């Protein structure tokens, strides 16, 4: 028996509901500098690197950057 679809989860920055296939909402994701977004993708390795120490570190760096740099009003 295969597991059912995974439910959405809250964006770690703003709390908006996002698909399980996404790290954060679109608005917050595109605030992350490209180099940090690339690190998240590179360490994910088409799913093979999911939850690896490198991938978790890349995710933490991306989330931390967005939280430390709120959008200007």
N, C-alpha and C positions, 0 to 999 in steps of 0.2 A: 504494500500500500504506500503510495507516494504522498508526501505532505501536500497540503493545499497551498493556495497562493499566500504569500507572506503579506501581512497587512502593512499599510503605510506607517511611518514613524514621524515624530516631530523633528523639524529642522533643529540641529543643535545650537543654532544662533538665535532664530526668531520664534521658534515653536510651531511654525506653519506645518501642516501635514504634507509629507512628501512620499513618493513611491519608495518602496524598499530598495529599488535599484539606484536610488540617488542618495548622495551624502547629505545634501542640504538643498534648500529651495533655490530656484534659478537666480533670483536677485542676489542672494548671499554668495552663491557659487561664483558669479561673475565679478564679485568684489574681491575675491581671492586673487592675488597676483598670479599671472600665467605660470611662472616658474614653480609655484607651490601647487597649482592645479596639475601641472605636468608631473610633478612628483607623486601626487595621488594616483594618477593614471598609470604611471610607469611601475609603481610598486604593486598595483592591483593585478597586473599581468593577465588580463582577460579573465579574472576570477581566480587564477591559480595562486595569487599572492594575498588573497583576501584574508584578513586577520593575522598576516605575518607581522613580526615586529616592525619591519620597515614600513609596511602599509599603515599600521596603526600610528606610527610616528608621523607619517606624512599627513594623515587625517588630523591628528592633534595639532600639527603646525598650521594647517589650513584653517581649522576652526579657531584656534588661538588668534591668528592674524585678523580674522574678520571681527572677532569680539574686541580686540585691542584697537581697531580702526573703525569706529562707528561712522555711518554715512553722514555727510555734512547736510545740514538742514536746507 
